Amino acid sequence: MEDIRYKILVVEDNELDHMAFMRMVNKEKLPYDCTAVQSVSEAEKVLSTESFDVVISDYELGDGIAFDFLESAKDIPVILVTGAGDEELAVKAWRSGAYDYLIKDHERNYLRTLPVTIENVIKHKQTEEQLQLLSGAIRSTHDSVYITDMENKIIFVNKAFCETYQYKKQDVIGKDANILWIDNPRGVGTRSVFRVSSSSSGVGFYHRRKDGSIFPVSLSRAIIKDANKKEVAVVGVSHDISERLLLEDELRTANLELKARNQLKSEFAVLVSERVGELLGSLELLVSRCKTQGSNESGELGKKLQRAQEEIGRIRGVLEEFLDISRIEAGKLRIESLDFDLCSIVSGVVQSLCVDAASRSVKLQSQIPDCELVVRADYNRIKQVLTELIGHAIESAPADGCVNVLVKDSAERIAVEVTDNGPSIDREEIYNVFNRYEQIRRQVRGDQQSAQGKSPQGQSKINLGLAIVKDLVEMQGGSIVVEKKEGGGNSFCFTLPRAEVKAAL
């Protein structure tokens, strides 16, 4: 980091004093870039074209005195140096705008204190600029700012405060800040103290204007300490949030109405799905009877009935997915927990899917501990989860590919990992795998494109079952993640708490 250097203008008509000052600068290696002039006129000329951090000037000059060019110095701090000083001259210098005043001595010992004086003057100037900036910001901000002493007496208010609280400065300065507060918040139909927003550090209260009207404010306060860390004042910043609270109330009401409508839609969807399921059952029974009665009929009729039966099965699968989603949305999906061996059910599902894997030339293998790992969950729902995950992996794996099912004992939890060596899911798509809203949206868009003849060749079927899997696992105290495997493929892993652990919870 570069050292900060300061531009110094030295106004001195005594050559010896000037040389002594420059020797000190060089000897002490002070970070000063000095410009020297000898008269008032030269000082005025230089100040009209250049800017300096500090001006050091002798009082008496050949063509006048230092006071003659103080106006040209404007905001540049001036240190006045004189060999014939007295208290009256010092007071006059300060009143004229000089920052400091030094008295020359014959041994020039004043030069030893000059660097310290320059440093103090620069710091004072910087502090003054910061205070001016802060003061301007406080006065111009749209938030109401008030400062109280440690006895809670108001000692400062800005313009926005006066406009919001309807006080004039002279009416409120010196008054106890309690005049801003209401005595009984709950007595006037307010919310008392409330959090303004989850991301805000401000807290909401109710304040009172001069005319007695009450309004909500977000309020933050900070304690001011002096150089000795002593608490000397409190700064309060308040903002009228009447309009914000009104909008929040309207939004809250709209959300409640929307939630109620969505709940009604979900319950209606469950009802319709159940009725359609009953109709499908009747239709399936009718087709089955027709197949039995027409067993001696032509082979063409048998094929058509078989196809109808397969289509009914496909529709039933879609309907069951939709019914599960609708029940989850309506909060009506029942979970019947009981203790069972997870290893046993994994083994059973793997065995039942071996034929499907073999038909696709996919090698399905498992690594299951030769012991009981008992979980407390809904047996049928966990079987549904396993069937969905393993079935999805079989569909994802390429011909001659491999799917591996691994059961792991992880202390208080039991994990089941299903991996495949199919195409890896893109990193940005991993979240959408379990996002049922995104999956439904894509399914609808895909159907629309197909209807218009725009569906891409080889477009894969959107699987809503994975979105349901996540809900089923989490509803039973578990969790599920999906990750890309190094070298290709995907890994779906879900965990369930042990039976004794879940019972303790």
N, C-alpha and C positions, 0 to 999 in steps of 0.2 A: 504493500500500500504506500503511495507517495505521501511525503510530508506536505502538510498544508503550508503554503507561503502567503505572506501578507504584503500588500502594496502600501508603502508608507510614504507620505508626502512630508518632507522636512522643510519648514519655512524658518530660516535662520540667517541673519546678516552678519553674525560673528563667525569668522572663518575658523577660529580655534575651537569654538564650541561644536561646530559642524564636524571638524576633523576628529574631535574626541568621540563624538557619537558614532561615526563610521568605524573608528578603530574598535570600539566596543562591539559593534555588530559583527565585524570580521573575527575578532578574538573569540567571542562567545558562539560564533557560527549560528547566529539568529536567523530564522527563516523570513528575512525581510528583503523585499525588492524596493530600494529607496530611490526617490526622486527628490532632488534638492533645488530650492529656489531661495532668493534673498530678499524679496520685497512683496508688498501687498499686491501690486499690479501683476507680478509674475505668478503669484499664487492664484489670483482670479483667472488668469489666462489658462493655466494648467487645469484648474478645476472645471473650466468650461468645456474641456475636451476629453478629460480622463476621469476615471473613478478610482477611489482609493478606499482602503479599509480603515485607515486612521490618518489623521493630520496632526503632526507635532509642530507647534509654532511658538516662536519667541513672542513675547507681548509687544515689545517696542521694535519696530522695523524702520528702515530708512525713509519710507514714504507713507508711514502711518502706523496703526496698531493692528493687532490680530483681529480685533472686533470688526474691522473694516471689511474683511472677506468672509466672515462667518456665514453670511447669507448665501455666498457662492458655494460654501461647503455643503449646504442643504442637509441631507441626512447622514453625512459622514461624521463620525465622532471626532472631536477636536480635543487634544491635550494641550493646555496652555502652560508655557514655561516662562518664568520671569525672574530676574535677579532683584527686583525691587517690589516684592510682594507684600501685601498686607491683607487682613480679613475683608476689608471693604472691596478690594480688587477681586478677591476670590469669589465673594457673593455676586459681584457684577458679572464675572466670567460665567458662573453657573446660570445666572439669569439670562445671559445672552445666548446660551445654548452649548457652552463648552461642557464636555463630559467630565474632565478632571483638571486639576490645577497643581503644578509643581513649582517649587522655589529653587532657583539655582544657588549653588554655593561655590566658593572660590576653588575648592578641591574637586569640584564636579562629582561629588558623591551621589547627586541626584540621578546620575546616569545608571547607578546600580539598581535603583527602584523603577527606572523607566520601563524595562521589559515586562515587569510584573504589572505595571500600570497599563501598558498596552494590552496585555492579555486580559486583564479585568475589564477594560473598556470594550474589547471585542466581544467578550462573553456577555457583558451588559447589553450591548447592541443586539446580539443574537437573541437574548432573552426578551428584550423589548419587542423585537420583530415577531417572535413567537406569540407573545402576549397580545400584540395587535392583531395577528392572524386569528388567534383563538377568540379574541373579543369580537372581531368582525363576524366569525362563523356563528358565535352564540347569538349575536344580535340579529343576524340575517336568517337563521334557521327557522323553518316553519313549526318546529316543535317548541313547546313552552318550556323555558328554562328558568328555574328559580334557585337561588342559593340562600341557605340559612346558616346562621352561626350555630355554635354548639348548644345554645339555649333555645334553639328552634325559632329564632327571630329571622324574618326575611330581610336579607341585606342586598339582594339584587334580583331583578326580573328583566326579561328581554321583551321586545315588542310583541312577539307571538303570544307570550303569557298574558300581556295586557288585553290583547284582542280576544283571546279565548276565555279568560276569567272575568273580563269586563271591569277590571280595576285600572285606575291610573297609578303610575309609579308612586306618587306621593301618598296615595291611599293605602298602599300595601307595605311599603318599606317600613321596617321596624315592628310590624305586626307578627303575632304568633302564626306559624304555618298551619296550625290546626284549623284556621278559618277556612281552609280549602277542603276539609274533610267533613263527611256527614257522620252524624252520631250513631245511627242505627241502620246499617245497610239493608238488612232484611226487612226493615219496616216500610220500605218504599218500593217493594217488588223488584229488588235488584238481586244479583247473584252473589253478593258479598265479594270476597276475594276470588279471583279466577286467573287461570293461566291464559295469556293472550294467544299463544300458539305453541305447538310442540317444539318448534325450532327457535323460539325467541326466548331471550333471557329476561324480557320484561314481564312484569306481573300486572294484572288488571285490578283497578279499584274504581270507586265512584267518588268524584269530587263535586264541590259546590261552587257555582259562580257567585258573583256579587249580588245578583238579583235573587239568589236562592235556588235557582234551577240546578238539577242534578244531571250529571253526564258521566259516561264511562271513559276512563283513560288507561292507556298502558303507561306504566311508571317504572323508571329505573333510577336508582340513586347511588351516588358514590361519595365517599368521604375524602376531603382534601386534607393533606398533612403538610406541615411546614418542613423546613430543612432539618429540624430536630425530631422529625417523625411524630410531632404532636398534632392531634386532630384539631383542626381549626374551623372547618366549615363542611357543609353537606350540599352537594349539587343534585338537584332533582330535575329530571327531564320527563315531561309528560306529553302525551299525544291523544287528542280526542278521537276515540274509536267508535263513536256512535254509529256511523255509517257501516263500519266493518261488522259490528255485532248484528246490525240489522240484516246485512247480507248473509252472515253466518246462520242466523236464525232461519232465513228463507231457504238457504241451502240445506240446513238440517231437516226442515219440514219436507222439502222436495225429496231428500234422500229417504226419509221414512216412508213417504208415499210410494216411491219407486221400489223400496224394499218390500213393501206390502204387496204391490202389484206383481213383483217377481216371485214372491212366495206363492201367490195365488196361481200364477202361470205354472210354477213348478208342480204344485199340487194337482192342477188340472192335467198337466202332462203325464203325471203318474197315473191318474185315473184313466185317461184315454189309452195309455200304453197297456195298462192291465186289461182293459176291455178288448183292445186289438189282440192281445196275447190269447185271450179266451177264444176269440174268433179264429185265430190261427190254429189253435188246438182242435177246434171243431173241424176246420178245413183239412187239417192233417189226418184226422181220424177218418174223414170221408174219403180221402185219397187212398188211405190204407185199405179201407173196405173195398173200394173199387178195384184195387190191385188184386185183392184176395178173390173177389168174385169173378174177375176177368182173367184169372190165371190161364184159362184155356183159350183166351182170345188171341188175336194176332200179336206177334212180337212188337209191332209198331205201337200198339196201344200201351203195352207194358213199359216200353221205353219212355213214352210221354208221361205216364203216371210216375215213373221213377224220377224223371226230370222235374215234374211238379213237386214231388216230395223233397228233392234237393233244394229247389228254389224256396220252398216254405221254410226249410231248415236255415237257409241263408238269411231270409227275412227275420226269422226268429232270433238269430244271432245279433243282427243289427238292432232289433227291438229290445233285446235284453241289455245291450250296451246303453241304449238311450234311456231305458227304464232305470238302470243303475245310476246314470248321471242325474236323471230327474229326481230320484229319491235322495241322492246326496244333496242336490240343490235345495230340496224341500226339507231336509233334515229328517227324512223318514226311512233312511237305510238302517235296518236293524243289524246289530252285531251281537251274535250269541257266543260268548266266550266260554271255552272249556279247555282243560289241560290235555295236550296230546303230544306225541313224539314227532318233532319236525322231520327227523331223518326218515321216518317211515313214510310220511306223505310225499316227501321229495322223491324217494325211491319209486313210489307208486306212480307219480306223474311222469317221471322219466321213462319208466317201463311202458306206460300207455302211449307215449309219443314216439317210441322207437320205430313203429311201422311208418309213421308220417315222415320221420327223418330218413329212413331207408328209401322211401319212394322218391325222395329228392336227392339221393346219393350223398347224404350228410351223415357224418359219423357223430353219434350222440353218446357221450360218455359222462360218467359222474364220479366224484370223490366224496363219499359219505362216510363219516365216522361209524365204527362198529359199536355204537352205544346209543343210549337214549338221550336226546336233547329236548327237554320238555318246555313248551311255550304255552301260554294261556292266550288263546285267540279264537276267532271264528274258523272252524275247520274248513267249511266249504269256501269261505272267502279266501283263505290262504291257498287252497287248492286252485281257485280261480286265478290268483296272482301268479302262482307257479306255472300253470298251464299257459297263461298269456305271455310271460317272460320267455319261457323255453320255446313256445311255439313261434314267437316273434324272432328269436335267435335262429331257429331252423329256417324260417323264411328268408332271413337276411344272409345266411351263410351261402357261399357259392356251391355249385356241384363239386363233389369230392371235398367239401369243406368240413369244418369240425365245430361242434358246440360242446362246451364243457360246463358241468354243473358242480359247484363246490360248496359244501356246507362246512362252516368254520365255527368253532366254539371260542367266543371272545368274552370270557369272564361273565359279566352280567347280561350280555346280549349274545344272540346267535345270529350269524350272518349266512345268507345264501347268495352266492355270486354266479351269474350266468354269463358266460363269455362266448363270443363267436368270432370268426375270422372274415366276416363280411366287410362291405364298404364302411369306413369310419364315418360317424355322424360329425358334421361340421361343428366347430366349436360354438359358433353363434346359434346353431340349431339345437344344442343340447337342452336349453331351457324349454324350448317349444315341444320337446318330446312328451312332457308331462302336462303341457298347457292345453286343457280340453277346449278352451275357447278358441285358441289358435288352430287346433286340429279341426274343429267343426267348421271354422271359417274357411280353411283350405279345402275341406271336403265339399262345401257348398260351391266354392269357386271352381273346383275341379269338375263338379257336375255341370255347372253352367257352361264351362268351356267345352265339355263333351257334347252338350246339347247343341252348341254352335259349330261343332266340328273343329274346334281349336285345341282340343286336348292333346298334349305332347305324346309322341309315340313312347310306349313303355312306361308310362306314368304309374308309379307304385301306389298301392291302396293305402289310404290314410287309416291308421289304426287307432281308433278311439280307446281301445282296451288299455293301452299304456297309461293314458290319462286317468282312467278309473283305477288302475293298479296303485298309483301314488296315493289317491284318497283312501283306498282300502288299507294300505299299509299304515298310513299315518293315523287313521281312526283307531288302530289297535296298538298305539304307542310306539310304532316303528318309524323307520326312515328309509328312504331309497335314493340312490344316486346313479347316474350314468356317466361313464368316462370313455374317452378314446383310448384304445390300447396302443402301446408303442409297436410299430411295425404293421399296424392295421387291425381292424376289428373293434368291437365294442364290449364294454363290461357293464352289466346291470347288477347292482348289489343292494339287497335290502336286509335290514336287521329287525329283529323282534326281541323284546325283553324276555328273559327267562321267566317261567311261571312263578317261582318264589319271589323274584324281584318285583314283578308287576303286582303280585298280591300284597307285598309290603308297601308299595306306593299307594 
